[in-house]
Amino acid sequence: MIPTQPFGRTGHESTRTIFGAAAFSSVTQEEADRTMELLLQQGVNHIDTAASYGDSELRIGPWMEGHRSDFFLATKTGERTYHAAHDQIRRSLERLRVDQVDLIQLHNLVDPDEWEQALGPGGALEAAIQARDEGLVRFIGVTGHGVTVAEMHRRALERFDFDSVLLPYNYVMMRNLQYAADFEALFDLCQQRSVAVQTIKAITQAPWGEREQTAATWYEPLREQADIDLAVNWVLGRPGVFLNTVGDIHVLPQVLDAATRLSGRPADEEMGRLLAQREMEPLFV
């Protein structure tokens, strides 16, 4: 089974691999059904989706009618103003066929101007707080991509007491010394405040560049099971973080398989050999 740990201060014991439902952006309901069955078989009890993930919320909705209590359910709004976020949160509830989600997240909040707008007067944060006050959501988080996200999340926690953060974390990304320092500062603050730390892009091999895109992910993922085992073990070998799974339903089983066989964090020498052998590159620079 996949191990669990407390999801911050929410009181929920989440599986350390959280289903990244971006994988449902453009799949059929039949494909989504098979994947949901797999999640139940593996004991995954936490789903992370977003209003902007294509049909994802619509694919999850039918399952919530019979399995709502089996999952901690999170979604995201990418809107920056109060009114737009207010409407999008309620539309997400309709698409998910639920009266309440466990976590609403301000999606990819990294750009300084958007950050100020969303967290300022008349911003999306006000809509999230109102939804929490009305019982439509239980907790509020923030997510983001890029090399500045860790520092922006740290600043966000100084502005508002978010319950979770989400950001990239993998061996290659942490070779960027500035990003690594920012990540560690954010992680320490989250530990002090019992804020859940979700990580993404665990099995990134490199940007697609000019290569043919052969997976639904917006980066080229590692494909060999042994390579995925190393990448997953490297992330989950660090206590206190969660790994949000890959955005491709066909690669997903390999990530879940790796998470059921955790064997400790690989040494830097082993990860260095993987980096060289697979010509791994950072997704964000």
Buried (B, 14 or more C-beta within 10 A) or exposed (E): EBEBBEBBBBEBEBBBBBBBBBBBBEBEBEBBBEBBEBBBEBBBBBBBBBBBBBBBBBBBBBBBEEBBEBBBBBBBBBBBBBEBBBEBBBEBBEBBBBEBBBBBBBBBBBBEEBBEBBBBEEBBBBBBBBBBEEEBBBBBBBBBBBBBBBBBBBEBBEEEEBBBBBBBBBBBBBBBEEBBEBBEBBBEBBEEEEBBBBBBBBBBBBBBEEEEEEBBBBBBBBBEBEBBBBBBBBBBBEEEBBBBBBBBBBBBBBBBBBBEEBEEBBEEEBBEEBBEEBEBBBBBE
